[in-house]
Amino acid sequence: MTITAAETPVPAAAGRTPVHPAVRRRMLKKRFTLVGLLIPGGAWLALFFVAPILTLVILSLSTGNVGLGWHLTYTWTNFSQSITSYKPEFLHSFEFGTAATVVALLVSYPAAYWIAFYGGQKKTTYLLIVLLPFYVSQLIRTISWQFILADQGIFFGPLKALHLMPQNFHILATPWAVIGGLTYAQIPYMLLPIFAALERIDRSFIEASKDLYATKWETVRRVVLPLSTPGIFAGVLLVFISATGDYVNEVILGGTGTGVIGNIINSQFFVNMNYPFAAALSLVLMVALLIIVIVYSKSLGTEDLMGGGTY
């Protein structure tokens, strides 16, 4: 058989296996295909993630005003001032976000567990019932909670009229109302990842624990809970980040002493139009969240979680 020059194997360096030109072409084609598939996602991230962050960084280091424009002066005053001036608001945001995450986890995990293991053929229906209220705008749902939690609202009003509750009792305009609103708004983001993780659990593990005479609680604690950790990890991240940055619930359900940093950022951007200071506040919040997420990820071991190490 005659081998043409185009098909002659490429000489290899010492210690390397020669690569046939046809194999090399297939490798290059595969590489270009992968690069082509990455281009749309990379362009999307660059346009809507990297570019806005770079804009915030440049803006936070600038000085000026709306009339004269902004000039990059590399001043760090905005960062130091943002931390010293609004420390309570930062603390409130993280406190409310943490509390809402914990409550959402305590509420969502049993619900997701019941749907996954006892829902049967009606799992989709139960999930739809959970998600149905969230087809309505968050603003409308939050305003409805304002009426429910009002001192003389549909819930507390009758109880006070029957003298089952003190007349001066109130929840609206307190941190409890804000935490409750945040928890309600974030329930789907916690329940769905946990449900997905529970659905992936091999039921033979449950049967094996019963064969080993484990009680229901021991099965949940030693089998189900560890195997559902990836869902808990994802749900906690989604809820904590969203709840910490949320300010709609605080504006509608909060009061004096419940201010959060999201509301301050909104005011600085759209009311005061102090863009550099607002950008600095946003970056400080983002960096603080990033640090917390990294610590949280390391503490749980994301390599095992993402790789399904317990499966």
Backbone bond lengths (Angstrom), bond angles and torsions (degrees), N, CA, C in turn:
res aa  C-N    CA-C-N  psi(-1)  N-CA   C-N-CA  omega(-1)  CA-C   N-CA-C  phi
1 M - - - 1.460 - - 1.521 108.72 -
2 T 1.320 114.62 136.09 1.460 120.45 -177.56 1.525 109.91 -93.12
3 I 1.326 118.84 130.90 1.464 124.67 179.01 1.524 108.06 -104.84
4 T 1.305 115.98 120.44 1.462 120.36 179.61 1.514 110.39 -73.94
5 A 1.326 114.09 167.85 1.475 119.46 -178.84 1.507 111.41 -65.74
6 A 1.381 116.73 -32.25 1.467 119.94 -177.83 1.517 111.41 -69.40
7 E 1.383 115.51 -26.98 1.450 119.29 -176.79 1.513 112.58 -98.09
8 T 1.322 117.53 2.32 1.460 120.82 -179.29 1.519 109.64 -68.01
9 P 1.319 118.32 127.52 1.463 120.47 179.97 1.518 110.89 -57.42
10 V 1.304 115.04 140.85 1.460 120.89 179.39 1.509 108.87 -71.76
11 P 1.339 118.32 129.98 1.464 120.09 178.88 1.522 110.11 -57.57
12 A 1.289 116.33 137.67 1.467 120.69 -177.93 1.505 109.76 -101.45
13 A 1.291 114.32 154.11 1.454 120.18 175.32 1.522 108.28 -70.03
14 A 1.291 114.37 166.36 1.456 119.25 -178.05 1.520 110.38 -59.73
15 G 1.327 116.16 130.47 1.453 120.37 177.84 1.514 114.08 85.83
16 R 1.345 119.28 -0.69 1.463 122.11 -178.92 1.524 110.20 -115.48
17 T 1.345 113.89 145.72 1.465 120.00 178.03 1.522 109.44 -79.72
18 P 1.347 118.73 131.50 1.468 120.28 179.60 1.528 111.64 -62.92
19 V 1.327 116.55 142.40 1.460 122.80 -179.82 1.520 108.97 -104.19
20 H 1.321 116.28 125.78 1.448 121.07 179.81 1.527 109.27 -68.77
21 P 1.323 119.30 142.57 1.475 121.41 -179.41 1.523 113.09 -55.39
22 A 1.340 118.25 -37.63 1.467 120.25 179.29 1.527 111.02 -64.93
23 V 1.332 115.41 -40.28 1.473 119.36 177.61 1.512 110.45 -65.79
24 R 1.352 115.72 -40.72 1.463 120.04 179.29 1.526 110.49 -62.41
25 R 1.340 117.40 -39.88 1.471 120.31 179.42 1.523 110.63 -64.82
26 R 1.347 116.11 -41.77 1.459 118.76 178.56 1.532 111.76 -63.96
27 M 1.320 116.20 -38.31 1.470 120.67 178.96 1.527 110.75 -64.56
28 L 1.335 115.56 -43.28 1.464 119.51 179.71 1.526 110.89 -66.33
29 K 1.350 116.49 -40.05 1.461 120.38 179.08 1.530 110.55 -63.19
30 K 1.338 116.15 -41.19 1.449 120.38 179.10 1.530 110.70 -65.13
31 R 1.331 115.82 -39.90 1.459 120.10 179.83 1.517 110.86 -65.13
32 F 1.323 117.00 -44.06 1.473 120.11 178.92 1.531 110.93 -65.53
33 T 1.338 116.33 -34.30 1.466 119.63 177.51 1.517 111.01 -64.03
34 L 1.338 116.52 -43.76 1.460 120.47 178.79 1.524 111.33 -63.59
35 V 1.326 116.02 -41.86 1.470 119.80 178.31 1.523 110.15 -62.94
36 G 1.349 116.12 -41.47 1.458 119.64 179.16 1.519 112.50 -63.35
37 L 1.343 116.74 -36.11 1.459 119.86 177.73 1.526 111.80 -69.92
38 L 1.327 117.02 -28.38 1.463 120.48 -178.88 1.524 112.81 -81.23
39 I 1.315 117.42 -20.84 1.461 120.58 -175.03 1.529 112.31 -60.64
40 P 1.343 121.11 -49.27 1.478 119.26 -178.98 1.526 112.86 -59.32
41 G 1.343 116.46 -46.87 1.463 119.02 179.12 1.511 112.50 -64.70
42 G 1.341 116.16 -40.59 1.459 119.72 178.52 1.519 112.16 -64.72
43 A 1.327 116.59 -40.07 1.463 120.14 178.20 1.529 110.75 -65.40
44 W 1.330 116.37 -39.75 1.473 120.89 178.58 1.527 110.46 -61.97
45 L 1.345 116.86 -46.64 1.465 120.57 179.09 1.520 111.57 -64.00
46 A 1.331 116.09 -41.20 1.458 119.22 -179.52 1.518 111.74 -64.61
47 L 1.333 116.78 -38.47 1.454 121.04 -176.14 1.520 112.57 -77.43
48 F 1.333 117.10 -41.70 1.461 119.95 -172.29 1.530 113.80 -108.57
49 F 1.321 118.78 -0.68 1.463 120.57 177.86 1.527 111.72 -125.38
50 V 1.325 116.63 -58.44 1.462 119.88 -176.99 1.526 110.94 -67.17
51 A 1.336 116.89 -48.01 1.471 120.32 -177.67 1.531 112.46 -60.95
52 P 1.344 120.49 -45.80 1.464 118.70 177.62 1.521 113.47 -62.60
53 I 1.349 117.29 -38.35 1.465 119.35 179.78 1.522 110.53 -65.90
54 L 1.332 117.17 -43.26 1.465 120.15 177.02 1.523 110.82 -61.72
55 T 1.321 116.37 -38.15 1.464 119.97 177.49 1.520 110.97 -63.24
56 L 1.338 116.99 -42.08 1.463 120.64 177.85 1.525 111.13 -63.65
57 V 1.332 116.56 -41.49 1.471 119.99 179.77 1.523 110.86 -62.05
58 I 1.329 116.56 -47.81 1.472 120.59 -179.85 1.524 109.97 -63.53
59 L 1.325 116.51 -42.08 1.461 120.32 -178.00 1.524 111.42 -67.12
60 S 1.336 117.04 -37.52 1.465 119.91 -179.11 1.521 112.63 -67.57
61 L 1.326 117.35 -21.70 1.467 121.91 179.44 1.520 112.06 -98.62
62 S 1.326 116.53 14.37 1.462 121.42 -176.68 1.525 110.69 -108.88
63 T 1.301 115.33 166.13 1.466 122.99 174.72 1.524 107.98 -132.91
64 G 1.331 116.12 162.46 1.462 121.25 179.38 1.508 111.11 135.59
65 N 1.318 115.80 -159.81 1.455 120.86 178.51 1.521 109.03 -150.42
66 V 1.335 115.21 177.15 1.464 119.93 -175.88 1.525 110.89 -64.10
67 G 1.334 117.09 -38.52 1.459 120.26 -176.65 1.518 113.36 -70.85
68 L 1.344 116.85 -44.86 1.472 120.71 -175.98 1.514 113.12 -92.59
69 G 1.323 116.27 -12.38 1.460 119.56 -179.14 1.510 111.61 93.34
70 W 1.326 114.70 176.40 1.453 120.96 -176.48 1.521 109.79 -112.21
71 H 1.331 115.69 139.86 1.457 121.41 -178.27 1.519 109.35 -127.26
72 L 1.327 115.69 131.84 1.456 121.24 -178.96 1.523 109.44 -71.57
73 T 1.334 116.31 111.30 1.475 121.74 -178.17 1.527 112.05 -118.91
74 Y 1.320 117.01 1.17 1.469 122.58 178.91 1.529 112.01 56.14
75 T 1.304 116.43 41.81 1.457 120.86 176.27 1.526 110.38 -92.56
76 W 1.341 115.82 136.69 1.453 121.66 -178.75 1.520 111.82 -102.71
77 T 1.311 116.08 9.40 1.468 119.93 -177.24 1.516 111.95 -61.82
78 N 1.319 116.76 -36.80 1.463 119.93 -177.69 1.528 112.15 -60.23
79 F 1.328 116.38 -36.34 1.462 119.84 -178.27 1.528 111.33 -70.27
80 S 1.322 116.52 -48.57 1.464 119.13 179.92 1.528 111.05 -64.21
81 Q 1.333 116.30 -38.47 1.458 119.87 -179.56 1.527 111.47 -69.24
82 S 1.317 116.65 -35.25 1.468 119.50 -179.22 1.519 111.58 -64.73
83 I 1.333 116.55 -37.26 1.464 119.88 -179.09 1.529 110.99 -74.50
84 T 1.329 116.71 -43.79 1.467 119.82 -177.44 1.527 112.62 -72.95
85 S 1.321 117.48 -34.12 1.466 120.39 -175.60 1.520 113.03 -80.26
86 Y 1.333 117.61 -31.59 1.469 119.91 -172.78 1.529 111.69 -127.01
87 K 1.308 115.94 37.50 1.458 119.83 176.96 1.524 112.28 -60.72
88 P 1.349 120.55 -44.11 1.481 119.54 177.99 1.518 112.91 -59.46
89 E 1.327 117.17 -39.23 1.457 119.91 -179.17 1.530 111.07 -66.78
90 F 1.328 116.66 -39.13 1.466 119.36 175.79 1.526 110.17 -61.65
91 L 1.328 116.63 -45.78 1.459 120.55 -179.05 1.527 111.05 -63.24
92 H 1.333 117.22 -41.52 1.466 120.21 178.26 1.526 110.91 -60.81
93 S 1.323 116.36 -42.38 1.467 119.96 -179.08 1.522 111.11 -59.96
94 F 1.328 116.46 -46.10 1.462 119.58 -178.91 1.525 111.69 -72.29
95 E 1.327 117.20 -34.85 1.464 119.60 176.72 1.522 111.27 -65.36
96 F 1.332 116.60 -48.14 1.464 119.99 -179.89 1.527 110.62 -64.83
97 G 1.342 116.55 -41.41 1.462 120.14 179.85 1.519 112.01 -63.11
98 T 1.339 116.59 -42.42 1.465 120.54 179.06 1.519 111.05 -66.02
99 A 1.342 116.39 -45.67 1.469 120.06 -179.53 1.522 111.20 -62.52
100 A 1.332 116.86 -44.11 1.462 120.20 179.38 1.525 111.18 -63.87
101 T 1.333 117.28 -36.92 1.463 120.61 178.90 1.518 111.21 -65.43
102 V 1.327 116.74 -44.06 1.464 120.66 -179.43 1.525 110.64 -64.80
103 V 1.335 117.06 -46.17 1.468 120.18 -179.51 1.531 110.70 -64.83
104 A 1.340 116.65 -42.20 1.468 120.21 179.03 1.523 111.07 -61.74
105 L 1.328 117.15 -37.82 1.463 120.69 178.01 1.528 110.99 -66.32
106 L 1.338 116.44 -44.16 1.460 120.32 -179.50 1.525 111.90 -65.38
107 V 1.325 116.69 -31.38 1.461 120.22 179.69 1.529 111.24 -83.30
108 S 1.322 116.77 -41.51 1.462 121.31 -171.50 1.520 112.97 -76.58
109 Y 1.342 117.39 -36.84 1.459 118.46 -174.81 1.531 112.29 -62.61
110 P 1.324 119.58 -49.68 1.480 117.82 177.42 1.530 112.87 -60.50
111 A 1.350 116.68 -38.17 1.461 119.28 179.58 1.524 111.10 -65.38
112 A 1.336 116.29 -45.40 1.460 120.05 178.73 1.519 111.07 -64.90
113 Y 1.321 116.72 -38.07 1.475 120.81 178.57 1.524 110.56 -62.40
114 W 1.330 116.33 -45.90 1.464 118.99 -178.86 1.523 111.34 -64.83
115 I 1.326 116.84 -42.97 1.469 119.68 179.86 1.516 110.89 -63.70
116 A 1.340 117.07 -42.07 1.462 120.90 -176.11 1.525 112.36 -69.34
117 F 1.342 117.81 -38.58 1.460 120.32 -172.54 1.525 113.62 -102.96
118 Y 1.337 116.73 -20.42 1.455 118.88 -177.00 1.523 113.07 -126.31
119 G 1.311 116.99 1.36 1.456 120.07 -178.18 1.509 113.86 -72.96
120 G 1.329 116.36 -26.98 1.464 120.04 179.80 1.518 112.26 61.57
121 Q 1.321 116.23 -136.48 1.459 120.78 -177.88 1.531 112.13 -78.68
122 K 1.318 117.26 -6.14 1.465 120.87 -178.48 1.528 112.39 -100.70
123 K 1.322 117.75 18.22 1.462 120.60 -179.72 1.523 111.71 -58.07
124 T 1.325 115.70 -44.91 1.464 119.72 -179.26 1.521 110.81 -62.43
125 T 1.334 116.46 -38.61 1.468 120.17 179.21 1.513 111.07 -64.78
126 Y 1.326 117.02 -43.42 1.466 120.48 179.53 1.530 111.34 -64.50
127 L 1.320 116.37 -40.42 1.463 119.51 177.42 1.520 110.80 -64.03
128 L 1.332 115.99 -39.34 1.468 119.95 178.60 1.526 110.65 -63.72
129 I 1.333 117.33 -38.73 1.465 120.69 178.35 1.526 110.32 -63.40
130 V 1.332 116.02 -39.61 1.467 119.84 178.67 1.516 110.97 -66.39
131 L 1.330 116.54 -39.78 1.464 120.69 -173.52 1.524 113.28 -87.76
132 L 1.324 117.89 -16.70 1.461 121.01 -173.81 1.525 113.85 -55.07
133 P 1.340 120.46 -44.95 1.473 118.81 179.40 1.520 113.76 -62.02
134 F 1.327 116.74 -22.52 1.455 120.06 -175.47 1.528 112.37 -84.34
135 Y 1.321 116.70 2.75 1.459 119.93 170.39 1.525 110.31 -78.23
136 V 1.325 116.77 -12.68 1.463 122.33 176.35 1.524 108.09 -90.34
137 S 1.315 116.11 149.57 1.460 121.08 -179.25 1.523 111.53 -55.20
138 Q 1.333 115.84 140.84 1.461 120.75 179.22 1.521 111.18 -60.27
139 L 1.315 116.76 -36.20 1.467 120.23 179.86 1.528 110.78 -61.86
140 I 1.323 117.46 -44.60 1.463 121.06 179.88 1.520 110.31 -65.55
141 R 1.328 117.12 -41.43 1.461 119.97 179.62 1.530 111.30 -64.97
142 T 1.320 116.93 -38.25 1.462 119.91 179.01 1.522 111.28 -68.15
143 I 1.335 116.74 -40.61 1.465 120.02 177.48 1.527 110.28 -63.79
144 S 1.329 117.63 -35.70 1.465 119.89 178.14 1.522 110.76 -63.23
145 W 1.347 116.96 -35.72 1.459 119.68 176.93 1.527 111.14 -67.76
146 Q 1.317 116.51 -27.58 1.466 119.48 175.65 1.520 110.99 -62.84
147 F 1.325 116.92 -40.23 1.468 120.77 177.19 1.531 110.89 -71.51
148 I 1.329 117.64 -38.00 1.461 120.50 -178.65 1.519 111.30 -66.28
149 L 1.337 116.87 -40.87 1.461 121.76 -175.18 1.524 113.28 -90.23
150 A 1.320 118.10 1.82 1.468 120.38 179.87 1.528 110.32 -61.20
151 D 1.324 116.00 152.50 1.467 120.77 -176.73 1.518 112.11 -56.66
152 Q 1.322 117.24 -38.91 1.462 121.88 177.83 1.529 110.70 -113.38
153 G 1.327 115.77 31.86 1.459 120.59 -177.91 1.518 112.73 -76.81
154 I 1.321 114.85 -171.51 1.462 120.77 -174.68 1.529 112.31 -68.93
155 F 1.320 117.36 -16.15 1.466 120.28 -178.88 1.530 111.57 -100.51
156 F 1.326 116.78 -54.58 1.464 120.19 -176.88 1.526 112.76 -81.95
157 G 1.334 117.29 -26.95 1.460 120.12 -179.10 1.525 113.37 -57.09
158 P 1.340 119.77 -54.90 1.465 120.79 178.92 1.526 113.19 -61.05
159 L 1.344 116.96 -37.58 1.461 119.17 179.54 1.527 111.47 -64.30
160 K 1.346 116.07 -39.55 1.457 119.26 177.59 1.519 111.10 -70.54
161 A 1.317 117.16 -35.25 1.468 120.26 178.67 1.525 111.07 -65.07
162 L 1.317 117.48 -31.94 1.471 122.03 178.24 1.523 111.88 -89.17
163 H 1.335 116.41 5.52 1.469 122.72 179.23 1.532 111.96 59.60
164 L 1.327 115.03 31.86 1.457 120.31 174.86 1.524 111.92 -92.73
165 M 1.316 115.33 -1.55 1.460 121.10 -177.85 1.527 108.20 -149.58
166 P 1.323 118.18 142.26 1.466 120.05 178.68 1.524 111.63 -60.10
167 Q 1.331 115.81 145.28 1.458 120.58 -177.72 1.526 112.53 -66.09
168 N 1.320 117.43 -27.54 1.467 120.60 -178.48 1.526 113.30 -90.77
169 F 1.341 115.96 5.14 1.463 119.07 179.48 1.528 109.67 -73.92
170 H 1.327 116.69 135.64 1.463 120.51 176.75 1.517 109.82 -154.77
171 I 1.300 115.60 150.16 1.468 123.05 176.62 1.518 110.59 -116.36
172 L 1.333 117.46 -34.24 1.459 120.69 -179.13 1.525 109.94 -59.31
173 A 1.328 116.24 143.57 1.467 123.67 -179.07 1.527 111.72 69.63
174 T 1.335 116.72 27.67 1.462 121.88 175.02 1.529 108.92 -126.12
175 P 1.335 117.90 164.36 1.464 119.65 176.34 1.523 113.32 -58.25
176 W 1.358 117.32 -30.28 1.458 119.80 -179.75 1.524 111.50 -64.30
177 A 1.322 116.52 -37.53 1.460 119.76 178.44 1.529 110.73 -66.51
178 V 1.325 116.50 -40.30 1.471 120.46 179.38 1.517 110.22 -64.54
179 I 1.335 116.63 -45.62 1.469 120.62 179.83 1.524 110.43 -63.10
180 G 1.335 116.53 -41.63 1.456 119.51 178.31 1.519 112.31 -62.55
181 G 1.334 116.65 -43.18 1.459 120.02 178.37 1.516 112.30 -64.56
182 L 1.337 116.38 -41.72 1.461 120.13 178.08 1.527 111.03 -63.52
183 T 1.315 116.12 -43.05 1.471 119.98 -179.76 1.520 110.94 -61.52
184 Y 1.316 116.17 -46.71 1.462 120.18 -179.74 1.529 110.79 -61.04
185 A 1.330 116.59 -40.46 1.467 119.94 -177.49 1.521 112.48 -69.69
186 Q 1.344 117.59 -24.76 1.459 120.66 -173.21 1.527 113.87 -103.18
187 I 1.319 117.90 -0.65 1.472 120.89 -176.43 1.534 113.05 -52.55
188 P 1.339 120.38 -48.21 1.479 118.72 -177.88 1.519 113.23 -60.70
189 Y 1.336 117.61 -35.05 1.459 120.63 -177.99 1.528 111.77 -69.62
190 M 1.311 116.97 -19.42 1.461 120.63 175.85 1.525 110.78 -94.09
191 L 1.321 116.73 -41.49 1.457 120.02 -173.45 1.522 112.73 -70.15
192 L 1.317 117.61 -42.84 1.465 120.01 -174.18 1.529 113.17 -65.47
193 P 1.347 120.79 -46.62 1.474 118.80 176.79 1.526 112.90 -61.93
194 I 1.336 116.86 -38.75 1.458 119.43 179.05 1.530 110.33 -66.04
195 F 1.322 116.69 -42.57 1.465 120.11 178.00 1.527 110.88 -60.75
196 A 1.339 116.83 -42.92 1.463 119.93 179.48 1.520 111.07 -62.23
197 A 1.341 117.38 -39.73 1.465 120.39 178.73 1.523 111.10 -68.05
198 L 1.312 117.56 -40.10 1.465 120.87 178.32 1.523 111.72 -65.52
199 E 1.318 116.56 -35.65 1.464 120.45 179.05 1.524 111.57 -66.11
200 R 1.326 116.87 -28.52 1.469 120.37 -178.15 1.521 113.02 -78.52
201 I 1.315 117.77 -13.47 1.463 120.40 -176.72 1.531 110.22 -67.33
202 D 1.305 115.71 128.95 1.462 121.43 177.31 1.525 108.53 -68.23
203 R 1.326 116.30 120.28 1.457 120.64 -177.29 1.526 112.90 -64.94
204 S 1.324 116.95 -16.55 1.463 118.44 177.28 1.526 111.48 -66.60
205 F 1.351 116.75 -26.69 1.456 119.68 175.65 1.526 110.71 -64.18
206 I 1.332 116.05 -38.52 1.460 120.48 178.68 1.528 109.98 -65.18
207 E 1.328 115.42 -44.13 1.462 119.44 179.48 1.524 111.10 -64.27
208 A 1.322 116.52 -37.61 1.461 119.75 179.22 1.528 110.96 -64.40
209 S 1.315 117.03 -39.09 1.472 119.42 178.48 1.527 110.99 -65.20
210 K 1.332 117.01 -35.65 1.474 119.57 177.22 1.520 110.65 -67.74
211 D 1.340 115.89 -38.38 1.462 119.25 178.13 1.521 111.61 -63.66
212 L 1.343 115.83 -26.88 1.464 120.46 178.54 1.520 111.89 -90.92
213 Y 1.348 116.34 14.01 1.457 123.85 174.49 1.536 112.43 65.51
214 A 1.306 116.09 32.73 1.464 119.31 175.11 1.519 109.66 -81.25
215 T 1.320 116.36 141.01 1.461 120.31 175.91 1.530 109.27 -73.95
216 K 1.338 116.22 170.80 1.457 119.47 179.18 1.522 111.41 -60.74
217 W 1.330 116.31 -41.95 1.457 119.82 -179.94 1.519 111.10 -65.36
218 E 1.330 117.99 -40.56 1.464 120.69 178.13 1.522 110.84 -65.79
219 T 1.324 117.11 -36.46 1.469 120.39 177.56 1.520 110.75 -64.29
220 V 1.322 115.82 -43.60 1.462 119.74 178.79 1.521 110.34 -64.72
221 R 1.335 116.58 -44.85 1.462 120.49 -173.92 1.524 112.48 -72.32
222 R 1.336 116.94 -38.66 1.463 119.53 -172.66 1.527 114.06 -99.98
223 V 1.321 117.34 -17.37 1.469 120.18 -176.80 1.524 111.10 -117.86
224 V 1.336 115.84 -60.53 1.462 119.89 -172.60 1.524 111.54 -67.80
225 L 1.324 116.65 -48.28 1.462 119.74 -176.81 1.524 113.04 -61.03
226 P 1.345 119.84 -48.17 1.474 118.65 177.66 1.522 113.46 -61.56
227 L 1.329 117.18 -37.98 1.460 120.28 -177.88 1.532 112.08 -74.15
228 S 1.320 117.12 -21.12 1.470 120.07 178.63 1.526 112.41 -95.14
229 T 1.324 117.58 6.36 1.462 121.22 -179.19 1.524 113.46 -57.80
230 P 1.342 120.29 -38.84 1.478 118.56 177.05 1.521 113.09 -57.41
231 G 1.346 117.39 -38.60 1.465 120.12 177.88 1.512 111.72 -67.86
232 I 1.342 116.58 -40.35 1.463 120.37 176.99 1.522 110.11 -62.96
233 F 1.321 116.11 -43.19 1.465 121.08 179.75 1.524 110.72 -58.72
234 A 1.322 117.24 -48.43 1.465 120.88 -179.47 1.522 111.23 -66.71
235 G 1.334 117.26 -43.15 1.460 120.13 -178.96 1.511 112.64 -63.56
236 V 1.321 116.85 -42.20 1.470 120.37 179.80 1.524 110.49 -63.65
237 L 1.317 117.16 -41.77 1.467 119.94 178.43 1.523 111.03 -61.82
238 L 1.311 116.89 -48.75 1.466 121.12 -177.86 1.528 111.04 -60.93
239 V 1.330 116.42 -46.19 1.459 120.24 -175.34 1.523 110.96 -71.65
240 F 1.315 117.15 -44.90 1.468 119.77 -175.90 1.521 111.58 -63.68
241 I 1.334 117.10 -45.23 1.459 119.91 -179.08 1.524 110.67 -65.56
242 S 1.337 116.70 -44.04 1.468 119.75 -179.31 1.518 111.81 -66.93
243 A 1.334 117.33 -43.63 1.461 120.91 -176.84 1.517 111.66 -69.43
244 T 1.325 117.24 -35.73 1.465 119.86 -179.08 1.521 111.10 -67.38
245 G 1.304 117.74 -36.74 1.464 120.71 -179.18 1.510 114.35 -87.50
246 D 1.335 118.33 -8.13 1.460 121.69 -177.84 1.529 111.05 -72.82
247 Y 1.318 115.84 141.08 1.466 119.79 175.69 1.532 112.61 -132.54
248 V 1.331 117.73 -7.40 1.465 120.96 -179.50 1.524 110.35 -64.03
249 N 1.324 117.47 -44.42 1.459 120.78 -179.69 1.517 111.79 -63.03
250 E 1.325 117.37 -37.46 1.459 120.12 -179.76 1.516 110.76 -68.98
251 V 1.323 117.59 -39.43 1.461 120.79 -179.53 1.523 110.53 -64.22
252 I 1.331 117.78 -40.19 1.462 121.31 -174.44 1.530 112.13 -88.51
253 L 1.322 117.26 -40.60 1.463 121.02 -173.87 1.521 113.84 -103.31
254 G 1.325 117.50 -13.93 1.452 120.94 -175.95 1.512 113.01 -88.85
255 G 1.315 115.24 -175.37 1.460 121.44 179.85 1.507 109.97 -155.91
256 T 1.324 116.20 -152.98 1.456 121.44 179.33 1.526 110.04 -64.37
257 G 1.319 115.28 129.19 1.457 119.65 178.76 1.510 115.04 88.14
258 T 1.334 117.67 7.07 1.472 119.91 179.03 1.528 111.83 -117.26
259 G 1.324 117.51 17.21 1.463 120.43 -177.31 1.513 112.72 -61.07
260 V 1.320 116.65 141.98 1.463 123.07 179.09 1.523 109.09 -121.52
261 I 1.311 115.51 160.81 1.462 120.42 -173.65 1.525 111.76 -69.72
262 G 1.329 117.99 -27.40 1.462 119.88 178.48 1.512 111.94 -61.32
263 N 1.323 116.77 -39.01 1.455 121.04 177.96 1.523 111.23 -67.26
264 I 1.335 117.10 -37.44 1.469 121.10 177.73 1.527 110.28 -64.76
265 I 1.320 116.29 -43.58 1.473 119.93 179.53 1.518 110.22 -62.04
266 N 1.328 116.20 -43.80 1.458 120.32 178.09 1.527 111.42 -59.86
267 S 1.335 117.19 -43.07 1.469 120.90 179.84 1.522 111.43 -66.25
268 Q 1.328 116.34 -40.90 1.466 119.10 -179.38 1.525 112.20 -66.80
269 F 1.331 116.45 -33.52 1.463 120.05 179.75 1.530 111.86 -75.95
270 F 1.327 117.05 -50.55 1.464 120.66 -166.89 1.520 114.47 -104.41
271 V 1.332 118.54 -15.85 1.460 120.83 178.80 1.522 110.39 -104.89
272 N 1.328 116.18 -59.10 1.470 120.05 -179.97 1.519 112.76 -79.26
273 M 1.323 116.44 -21.37 1.467 122.81 -177.51 1.523 111.93 55.30
274 N 1.318 114.89 35.64 1.461 121.12 175.68 1.527 107.30 -94.52
275 Y 1.320 115.45 77.58 1.453 121.13 -171.76 1.531 113.72 -61.46
276 P 1.333 119.84 -43.32 1.472 118.13 179.29 1.528 112.89 -60.84
277 F 1.330 116.75 -42.37 1.456 119.54 -179.88 1.525 110.74 -67.60
278 A 1.327 117.60 -40.66 1.459 121.13 177.68 1.524 111.05 -64.11
279 A 1.325 117.05 -39.19 1.463 120.66 177.96 1.526 110.63 -64.59
280 A 1.335 116.71 -40.04 1.461 120.11 178.21 1.521 111.08 -63.93
281 L 1.329 116.87 -42.61 1.462 120.48 177.10 1.527 111.06 -60.21
282 S 1.328 116.44 -42.79 1.466 120.54 -179.97 1.519 111.49 -63.44
283 L 1.320 116.79 -42.04 1.464 120.27 -179.18 1.518 111.70 -68.63
284 V 1.327 116.95 -39.17 1.469 119.72 177.72 1.525 109.80 -61.74
285 L 1.328 116.79 -44.72 1.468 120.62 177.92 1.519 110.80 -62.16
286 M 1.321 117.10 -43.08 1.456 120.91 -177.79 1.527 110.86 -65.44
287 V 1.326 117.59 -43.36 1.467 120.88 179.75 1.523 110.48 -65.42
288 A 1.337 116.71 -41.83 1.469 119.82 178.44 1.528 110.64 -61.66
289 L 1.323 117.06 -43.49 1.466 120.29 177.25 1.521 111.44 -63.31
290 L 1.330 116.57 -40.16 1.457 120.70 -179.71 1.521 111.12 -63.00
291 I 1.329 117.05 -41.73 1.459 120.81 178.96 1.528 110.57 -63.61
292 I 1.332 116.26 -44.78 1.460 120.03 179.58 1.524 110.99 -62.73
293 V 1.335 116.72 -41.22 1.470 120.61 179.89 1.527 110.45 -64.70
294 I 1.330 117.74 -41.17 1.473 120.65 179.73 1.520 110.74 -64.34
295 V 1.333 116.48 -45.22 1.471 120.29 178.31 1.522 110.68 -61.61
296 Y 1.326 115.94 -43.60 1.466 121.07 179.19 1.523 110.72 -63.03
297 S 1.328 117.30 -42.13 1.461 121.29 -179.55 1.523 111.12 -65.21
298 K 1.330 116.04 -43.80 1.459 119.61 -179.89 1.523 111.59 -65.93
299 S 1.326 116.58 -36.72 1.462 119.48 -178.07 1.521 111.90 -67.28
300 L 1.327 117.29 -30.59 1.465 120.45 179.63 1.520 113.05 -93.19
301 G 1.333 117.09 -14.31 1.455 119.97 -178.03 1.508 112.58 75.45
302 T 1.328 116.85 78.22 1.466 120.55 -174.27 1.519 112.03 -67.42
303 E 1.342 118.47 -23.91 1.457 118.56 -179.31 1.539 110.01 -62.46
304 D 1.340 115.88 -44.83 1.462 119.31 179.47 1.519 111.14 -68.70
305 L 1.344 115.62 -38.71 1.465 119.02 -177.54 1.519 111.36 -66.05
306 M 1.327 116.19 -50.16 1.452 119.86 -176.83 1.513 111.52 -67.37
307 G 1.323 117.25 -29.32 1.445 119.86 -179.60 1.506 114.02 -89.60
308 G 1.368 113.66 0.18 1.458 116.61 -179.10 1.516 111.62 66.11
309 G 1.357 116.45 41.00 1.446 121.20 -173.91 1.504 114.39 -60.33
310 T 1.328 117.65 -23.94 1.459 119.61 -177.92 1.522 112.50 -91.89
311 Y 1.304 116.44 -1.21 1.464 118.38 -177.50 1.511 109.43 -87.17
